[in-house]
Amino acid sequence: MEEEEMRKPWVDQDACIGCGLCVNNVPEVFRLADHDKAEVYDAGGAYEDTIQQEAIDICPVSCIQWLD
């Protein structure tokens, strides 16, 4: 898939509680920033299905979304 066709995940830093589920499940895409909030550091690090199922769908505060 070409990069411009890929959807990119985004973390709402204000809503993130820093639980680390996305980081533990998809460390190729997410990491905890210095302020202990999740951030995307490599949007293309995993397949969209993996990001959806292992991060977006399980986020307890629904702070991870796809950028349009």
Residue pairs with C-beta under 8 A, 6 or more apart in sequence:
3 44
6 43
6 44
6 48
7 48
7 66
7 67
7 68
8 40
8 43
8 66
8 67
9 29
9 30
9 40
9 43
9 51
9 55
9 56
9 64
9 65
9 66
9 67
10 40
10 64
10 65
10 66
10 67
11 22
11 30
11 37
11 38
11 39
11 40
11 63
11 64
12 63
12 64
12 65
13 33
13 35
13 37
13 39
13 63
15 61
15 62
15 63
16 37
16 38
16 61
16 63
17 60
17 61
17 63
18 32
18 36
18 37
18 38
19 60
20 32
20 38
21 55
21 58
21 59
21 60
22 29
22 30
22 38
22 54
22 55
22 58
22 59
22 64
23 30
23 31
23 32
23 38
25 54
25 55
25 58
26 45
26 46
26 50
26 51
26 54
26 55
28 42
28 45
28 46
29 40
29 41
29 42
29 43
29 45
29 46
29 51
29 55
30 38
30 39
30 40
30 41
30 55
31 38
31 39
31 41
32 38
32 39
33 39
38 63
38 64
46 54
55 64
56 64
56 65
56 66
